[in-house]
Amino acid sequence: MRLENKVAIISGGSRGMGAFEAALFVQEGAKVIIGDVRDEEGRDLAKHIGSNAVYMHLDVTSERDWAAVVKEATDRYGKLDILVNNAGVSARGTIEETSVDDWDRVMGINAKGVFLGTKAALPEMRRTGGGSIINISSQLGIVGSSFASGAAYQASKGAVRLFTKATAMQYASDGIRANSVHPGPVDTDMMASGQSTAYLPSIPIGRYGEPDEVAYGVLFLASDEASFMTGSELVIDGGWTAQ
């Protein structure tokens, strides 16, 4: 019960890594609000996980949606301890192939969504003496690639990495920790839509990651076991960035 009596919000939680994180958090004792735009999947997941999981519609680019989700957490459970900014989208293409609409969509969800979620959560975490914010970036938020995902995706994940460090520095005195997680290719629906064997030579372990392998890293950062970690990068990429 590593998260006993903790209250968490997980964005993009209806499928993929977010769903694994939500189930694991509840298993470890947390109360979890799952936020997503996939309402049917989110409601089904919350029902499957049990009474300690609640689903709410959350468009991460909407400041109003974020305010409603944070209010639900505090009204229902009295506090907010953990925020996992997990929602994200991908887009392939070189800089010249990237349209302005694609750039805005990816940056809006992947970067603006993290900003809005963090901004909404901070006052409640400060009110109760602290909390843990975990932002899901990517190994491509650390290194560039000519073939894995596109320019907009890589830029957005790099923004998440530095935004996390800014959050950590600005709110450490309030007891609020912020860390980023940098998964390599993980076997999820997002990966399946653009999965390529071309990625495998870049992964020394020689396979794609599994969602639970990332979820356990997120669990560690959410727990009090990581109480001396803030502004850090937890890389779970099969060795991609070690090359």
Buried (B, 14 or more C-beta within 10 A) or exposed (E): EBBEEBBBBBBBBBBBBBBBBBBBBBBBBBBBBBBBBBEEBBBEBBEEBEEBBBBBBBBBBBBEBBEBBBEBBBEEBEBBBBBBBBBBBBBBBEEEEBEEEBBEBBBBBBBBBBBBBBBBBBEBBBEBEBBBBBBBBBBBBBBEBEEBBBBBBBBBBBBBBEBBBEBBEEBBEBBBBBBBBBBBBBBBEBBEEBEEEEBEEBBEEEEBBEBBBBBEBBBBBBBEEBEEBBBBBBBBBBBBBEE
